[in-house]
Amino acid sequence: MILQTVLELTRETGFESVNARSIAGRLRCSTRPIFTCYQNMEELKNEFLTFAYGYYERYVSRYGGGEPVPPCLVLPLSYIQFAQEEPHLFKLLFISDMALDMTEAKDFYREPGNLEKARRFSELTGVEAERAKAIFLDLFLYSHGIAVLTATEKLLFDRKTAEKLTADLLRALIRQADPGWDLPA
């Protein structure tokens, strides 16, 4: 209940406004139950980040909602759409508390799960593994830029425009090595 309440408060006003009193107020209780479950707000925040990332992963798995989306574009497009629909959560997960430890772009693949995502991307696009890793990273950096601009309300694309821009970039990147390539259905 506590984590769900923190999720609701974060979605509404941003995590920076979440504290023991705001949680207790929403739950209509004292702060005691919160500090019975968590030693402090830092412990709660750490557990909440995992909970919120699970929420994001469920969002990605449902992305598309019946509209056909090329499988190789689901990750970047859902990321951009999440930034638009859930700006406070996006900012928490992917701007202020993003756990990327990157000094150079290639460090992207030290992060858990990114190599597996690139491998899957290679399978979906039919691009050789090393080339797919480079393209997947470029696609992430591009999508992250659009998503940050979207979450901070500096830019707003409708879904079709975001899909066209992302698909055009992907085609251009892959066609450098394979001029006849097109998006798989």
Buried (B, 14 or more C-beta within 10 A) or exposed (E): EBBEBBBEBBBEEBBEEBBBEBBBEBBEEEBEBBBEEBEEBEEBBEBBBEBBBEBBEEBBEEBBEEEEBBBBBBBBBBBBBBBBBBBBBBBBBBBEBBEEEEEEEEEBBEBEEBBEBBBBBBEBBEBEEEBBBBBBBBBBEBBBEBBBBBBEEEBEBEEEEBBEBBBEBBEEBBEEEEEEBEBEE
